[in-house]
Amino acid sequence: MQEEVPVQQLKMIPKVDRVLEWEAVRKLLATYPRELVLRAVRSVLDKLRSGARAGGLDDSAFLEPAVCAAVAHELAQLSRPSLQRVINGSGIVIHTNLGRSILPEAARNALNTIAFSYSNLEFDLEAGVRGSRYSHVEALLCELTGAEAAIVVNNNAAAVLLSLSSMAAGREAVVSRGELVEIGGSFRIPEVMRLSGVTLREVGTTNRTHPRDYSSAANEQTAVFLKVHCSNFAVLGFTAEVTAQELVALGAAAGVPVLADMGSGNLIDLSGRLPVPEPTVQEFVRAGVDVITFSGDKLLGGPQAGIIVGKKPFIEAMKKHQLLRALRMDKLTLASLEATLALYRDEMVALKEVPTLRMLTATLPELTARAKKISAFLRRRTPQGISFKLSEGFSQAGGGTLPLLNLPSMLIEVAVEGLSPNDIESRLRKSEIPVIGRINKNAFLLDPRTLLDSDLSDLAAAISALAG
Ligand SMILES: *Cc1c(COP(=O)(O)O)cnc(C)c1O
């Protein structure tokens, strides 16, 4: 008689029209578009059908209260935005998959003002004539980097594309084989060069490139010497790299300008705060590099943007280039970038206010205190059967920056009775506010380095939901 159950339960599945008349669903119809409610009802009924066939469903699942609750839940899922907030417990500060840098508070005010008002985006208030959107951050960028001129586009890939197109289209760019990098998301320097109509002249070998390699490659077709900062990998061992200073001297001798793609774009000397050296944009400007490009949302800690600083004639030519229109950045990015850059006028302010810098430079004692505070909070807020243990480990910079960097941290190991670390990882990732942690040596770990104070209540709620 076991087979009878599915047949009986299939008969219990209500008709769509009937469900739409139930009081609770009628209320939902007042709030949500009818099409969406219909989709939710159909999806719930489909699930009941397959549940009935598979067996194991209680009869109560087919009754009005359970069906209405399921429809409400389904509707909440359907109307949830695709792009949503997540809690980053991975310890990876510049996590490209999680949106790279989070913005400083100063950017919140700027965004709030500019997003909901008209602005002088392209209007010169002084002269009362059309202005340029590129003017808003140029003076600030020049002040901070010491460069003569600056322009900002959508991202650093666009900055490299515009620089190469403007400086070298139809001609050759000389680049070291050791620097023909691929960045995550399959951005490849050689591909970008082809797209910009530039012929690539590779010199040197993967691990060693010498000054003479550049000078002997230079000919009347050479338009630039390109230097690409190895921001997401490191060549170790028997290596030789031509420095920016050397390349500028070689360029001057050959009459060839130097373009440097710095990738991560660091404006503060972090030596002493980070265990590996990372050159600053100012150093490259002082060395005489003609054009420098870098990202806005890596080490700089601002919005996605591609910043180009350098000598005036090159930047002026880019401002007139047709490609610029396709690569131009929007006003919200400009507003948040200006607010972020302004913090760099005082290094100490930037280190404190820019979340990316604050997280990267957090020390082990600071992180230990934070791990203790967070785990105590979570213990108070979560039920029995869930435990928290501290263990020393490492965090990473991420985002194609500082490849050799393993930053010491104090990690919080979360254990739940009856759940494996993989179960915990997967359930937290799918919780209402997703939590991203990592698994190491059969333990589920949260790194306090990237957890925000404003995350803690929601984190406790997500972890509590793991019990029972
Ligand atoms: C990250 C990176 C890029 C790409 O920058 P986006 O801002 O992601 O477009 C280009 N070059 C280097 C060296 C990088 O590190």
The ligand as an ORCA input file, in Angstrom:
! r2SCAN-3c Opt
* xyz 0 1
  C      44.704     44.689    -11.619
  C      45.601     45.020    -12.714
  C      45.097     45.454    -13.948
  C      43.612     45.575    -14.196
  O      43.073     46.564    -13.399
  P      41.483     46.739    -13.279
  O      41.313     47.962    -12.429
  O      41.002     45.478    -12.633
  O      40.949     46.902    -14.649
  C      45.980     45.771    -14.946
  N      47.318     45.651    -14.760
  C      47.854     45.234    -13.585
  C      49.326     45.117    -13.448
  C      47.012     44.905    -12.524
  O      47.523     44.495    -11.361
*
